[in-house]
Amino acid sequence: MAKKKQFKAESKRLLDLMINSIYTHKEIFLRELVSNASDAIDKYYYESQGHADASQFEIRIEPNKEARTLTISDTGIGMSKEELEENLGTIAKSGSLAFKEEMKKKEENNDEDVDIIGQFGVGFYSAFMVAKDVRVITKKAGSDEAYEWVSAGEDGYEITPCTKETNGTTIILTLKEDTDEEKYSQYLETYELKELIKKYSDYIRYPIKMNVETQKMKEGTEESEKPEYETVVEDQTLNSMVPLWKRQKSKITDEEYNQFYKDHFYDYQDPQKVIHFSVEGNTSFTALLYIPSHLPQGFYSQDYKKGLQLYCRGVFIMDHAEELLPDSLRFVKGLVDSQDLSLNISREMLQHDHQLKLIAGRIEKKVLNELGNMLAKDREAYEKFFEEFGVNLKFGVYNNYGMDKDKFQDLLLFYSSREKKYVTLSEYVSRMKEDQKDIYFVSGKDVELIDKMPVVQTLKNKEFEVLYLTDEVDEFVMQTLMNYKEKTFRNAAQGDLDLDTEEEKEALNKSKEENKDLLTFMKEALGDEVAEVKLSNKLTEDPVCLTAGEGISFEMEKVFANMPNQSPMPMKAMRILEINPNHPIFETLKSLYATDKDKVKEVAEVLYDQACLIEGFAIKDPIAYSKKICELLVK
């Protein structure tokens, strides 16, 4: 009888750590054992220099409910007695890592040819998360000797000679008994095993096979009213083996890309754009990215998870690698497969390193370039995209303190008063008047309301193009950009536009001087509601308008007001009531000021409320406003 040996690692405590603390999910054990099996076949293939019969390469899974055993076997290189001692008797000793390092030293092989998954040497011990004992039967390729390694975990292991016809390794797990907390029996169910293989090991390059019971129609009963069925056992291959993203792009159809997207990312519509590319170098990876055709469900909820699926050499690692996508591109779906990423010991999460940042940077650059190409070559498609995800690009402008604004500014679209459609900043600047210094914009709830605003009408009459901003983030974007191609962004609804001729300025100043007492009286009548009442040439047809002074604009005031946890003293824009000196209402005001100052006060209050309504502000007393209107109408 073989003598029981103790593990060479520090203590029982270390093994307990390996079994119970490293991995978050117990189901990971199957991924680890299958990955080890794949490594073993890889080693056999490399050491045979490609002369081995590849048709014999396979990984097999066999559940046995009666015996409560799960068997994972491979046709790989197998292990000698010494290798069993070294690899399974020493915790965190990785044969895969040693093999990979050895292959690196060979001049005829470079690193990318050695596609070995394992590197930590702890994956095997994940079996003890679900198994009360583990048997390993193995035979080294080229050897006549086979050995059995047996362990119940912390109490050590035994190695004894045995018989095995073919090279490779068979691992037999005797599963633990079910508890109220854990149902270990689930790992004996074929449907559960199929799902786990599909989730974690679908793209292992060798077939993963299992006998599966299925119902089939009996021959000769197809035409009968009640066809008969029988249970048959089929040998099924559970994995796809060759991932879509590893195939040549020229041989992948649009239908295949679209179906892959809908199957893997749970969408009912085809994506708007597919981005499939590979990068070689110090950090090599392949990315298959999708831009959805519509907002994903729950996109703006706190529960929405951004990020790309991550694979390492075809083995699934995580579903949402957030670090690979900036927040501005959180709408992008897809995956990244790399052999260079540094993973933690359980391969369940990424370690933050330089390589990760490089990949994220390349992905961002590629997506933005593709969007730029779409904008240039397929304007209709881009505008559709922008309707759905434009806010995210705007976020990219002011995020990170505006450090990335140059990346995004040429991808932005704004509705134009001249074109009556979306335009880029570059298009706006290209047709500015020769002496125009500013890019004019006005914010509002929607295009229709903005178009009716007095200041917009004035600018249009003077043949200036105006950008209509309808998103809450737009003014933050303009403040962050500050200028574009040496042209300054200017809120036309804030401050003086300085568009008057010298003659117009002179006439206005004369009128201001003649009517300064009236304007002062109206300011006093309105009190703290306004900072100033003044005459303005900004208006053409409308009697009054409300403009903001220095500081925040009206739209930003509304944005701040809608934010949660508002202070008792909310931020407010400075209000300036501007009066059209050429409108009949001003002549009425002048006449009333000479005869009935109380009536001037009423008219001033009505005009102020009207100006507030035009700007989209609620008035303090709608009932009083209505009464004043009626009184003025009947007198």
Summary of the structure (lengths in Angstrom):
residues: 635
radius of gyration: 36.6
end to end distance: 117.8
largest distance: 122.3
contacts: 1895
relative contact order: 0.06
helix: 41%
strand: 21%
